[in-house]
Amino acid sequence: MCRTDVAVVVIGRNEGARLERSLASARGYRTIYVDSGSTDGSPERARAAGVELIELEELDGYSAARGRNAGIDRALDDPDIGFVQVLDGDCALDPGWIAAGVAALDAHPGVGGVFGRLREQDPDLSIYAWMCDVEWATTPGPAEFFGGDVLFRAQALRDTGRYRAGMIAGEDPDFAIRMRTAGWHLLCLAQTMAIHDSSMARFGQWWRRTVRAGHAFAELVDLHPGSPFHHFARNELRILFWAGAVPVAAVAGLSLGVIADRRWTLLALAALLLLAFQIARVALREMRHHPPRRAWAHSLFLAIGKYAEMIGLLRYHRDRRLGRKARLIEYKAR
C-alpha cells in the first residue's frame, strides 16, 4: 500500500510516450504533473492518466526549476505531505524506490534529500546514451549534489526555499548547495531509483547537452563564489585551459611559425602533444572500469566536450554582460 504522506512531482516538456511511462511508475501516489508548454499532447496524456495537472504559462520563459517549484508548492499546500519526490518526465521510478528512500529519510533525520542509482534505459543505443549511463553512476553514501530526480523531506524544502526559477541549467546542484548550506545532508543509496530515457542517438544532441553543462558551471561559480560546498571553479578552469589556452597556443605557434620563425611551430607541437597525453591518461584511467574501446571513446568525447562547455560558458557570460535572459538549451528528439 502506498504512503499517503508522499507526493510525486513530475515535470515535462514534449516527452511523448516517455511521459506515459513516467506517470505510470508513480501510480498509487499523489502525482502532480507540471507541463512547460508542450505541443505534443502531453497535458492530454496527463489527464488520461488521472493525475493533477499544472500547465505553466510562458511568461518569462520555461525552465525545469520553475516547473519543479510549481509542483512542490502544490504538494506542500497539504500539511500531511512529509516527502516529495521530484521526477523528470523522461524517467520512470523503480517500484521499490519510494519505500527505500523514505526508510532512509526516516532513519537519518538530518538528511534533507536522498537519491539512488539512475540507469539509462538503453545504454547500447549509442555512445552518447552509454556516456549518460556512466555519468549517472554515483558512489553510495554521503553526497554533495543531486540531479533532477530526488526524494526530499518536506521540512528541508520549507527550510531551503525553492529552485532558482531563472536557471536554465545547473538548478539541481545549486539547490543542493543551498540545502547543505542550510545544514541539511544529502545521501545516495545503492538502490536503483529510476530508469532514464535520454533517446540520445546523435552527436548534435550530445553537443547541445554538453553546451548546457558549460553554461551551468559558469553560473554556479557566479552564484556561489568561494563556497566550500562545490568545486565548479575547477571545472571552469579546466574548460578555459583545454578549450582556451591549449588551442590558442597551437594556433599561435603555427601562425608565428609561418610569419616569423619556424621554431614557433614547436609551441603548436607541444600543445598537440599535451592534448594527446591527456586523452591517453584519461583513457588509461577509464580502462579500470570499461572495455578499452569504450574507455578511449569516452576519453575522446571528454576532450571534445570541453569545446562545447566553452561555448556554454561564453554564452552565459555574454548574456549576463548584455543583460539578456538565458534561453533553454534543448537536446532531446521527440
Rosetta blueprint (number, residue, H / E / L):
1 M L
2 C L
3 R L
4 T L
5 D L
6 V E
7 A E
8 V E
9 V E
10 V E
11 I E
12 G E
13 R L
14 N L
15 E L
16 G L
17 A H
18 R H
19 L H
20 E H
21 R H
22 S H
23 L H
24 A H
25 S H
26 A L
27 R L
28 G L
29 Y L
30 R E
31 T E
32 I E
33 Y E
34 V E
35 D E
36 S L
37 G L
38 S L
39 T L
40 D L
41 G L
42 S H
43 P H
44 E H
45 R H
46 A H
47 R H
48 A H
49 A H
50 G L
51 V L
52 E E
53 L E
54 I E
55 E E
56 L L
57 E L
58 E L
59 L L
60 D L
61 G L
62 Y L
63 S L
64 A H
65 A H
66 R H
67 G H
68 R H
69 N H
70 A H
71 G H
72 I H
73 D H
74 R H
75 A H
76 L H
77 D L
78 D L
79 P L
80 D L
81 I L
82 G L
83 F E
84 V E
85 Q E
86 V E
87 L E
88 D E
89 G L
90 D L
91 C E
92 A E
93 L E
94 D L
95 P L
96 G L
97 W H
98 I H
99 A H
100 A H
101 G H
102 V H
103 A H
104 A H
105 L H
106 D H
107 A H
108 H L
109 P L
110 G L
111 V E
112 G E
113 G E
114 V E
115 F E
116 G E
117 R E
118 L E
119 R E
120 E E
121 Q L
122 D L
123 P L
124 D L
125 L L
126 S L
127 I H
128 Y H
129 A H
130 W H
131 M H
132 C H
133 D H
134 V H
135 E H
136 W H
137 A L
138 T L
139 T L
140 P L
141 G E
142 P E
143 A E
144 E L
145 F L
146 F L
147 G L
148 G L
149 D L
150 V E
151 L E
152 F E
153 R E
154 A H
155 Q H
156 A H
157 L H
158 R H
159 D H
160 T H
161 G L
162 R L
163 Y L
164 R L
165 A L
166 G L
167 M L
168 I L
169 A L
170 G L
171 E H
172 D H
173 P H
174 D H
175 F H
176 A H
177 I H
178 R H
179 M H
180 R H
181 T H
182 A L
183 G L
184 W L
185 H E
186 L E
187 L E
188 C E
189 L E
190 A E
191 Q E
192 T E
193 M E
194 A E
195 I E
196 H E
197 D L
198 S L
199 S L
200 M L
201 A L
202 R L
203 F H
204 G H
205 Q H
206 W H
207 W H
208 R H
209 R H
210 T H
211 V H
212 R H
213 A H
214 G H
215 H H
216 A H
217 F H
218 A H
219 E H
220 L H
221 V H
222 D H
223 L H
224 H L
225 P L
226 G L
227 S L
228 P L
229 F L
230 H L
231 H L
232 F H
233 A H
234 R H
235 N H
236 E H
237 L H
238 R H
239 I H
240 L H
241 F H
242 W H
243 A H
244 G H
245 A H
246 V H
247 P H
248 V H
249 A H
250 A H
251 V H
252 A H
253 G H
254 L H
255 S H
256 L H
257 G H
258 V H
259 I H
260 A L
261 D L
262 R H
263 R H
264 W H
265 T H
266 L H
267 L H
268 A H
269 L H
270 A H
271 A H
272 L H
273 L H
274 L H
275 L H
276 A H
277 F H
278 Q H
279 I H
280 A H
281 R H
282 V H
283 A H
284 L H
285 R H
286 E H
287 M L
288 R L
289 H L
290 H L
291 P L
292 P H
293 R H
294 R H
295 A H
296 W H
297 A H
298 H H
299 S H
300 L H
301 F H
302 L H
303 A H
304 I H
305 G H
306 K H
307 Y H
308 A H
309 E H
310 M H
311 I H
312 G H
313 L H
314 L H
315 R H
316 Y H
317 H H
318 R H
319 D H
320 R H
321 R H
322 L H
323 G L
324 R L
325 K L
326 A L
327 R L
328 L L
329 I L
330 E L
331 Y L
332 K L
333 A L
334 R L
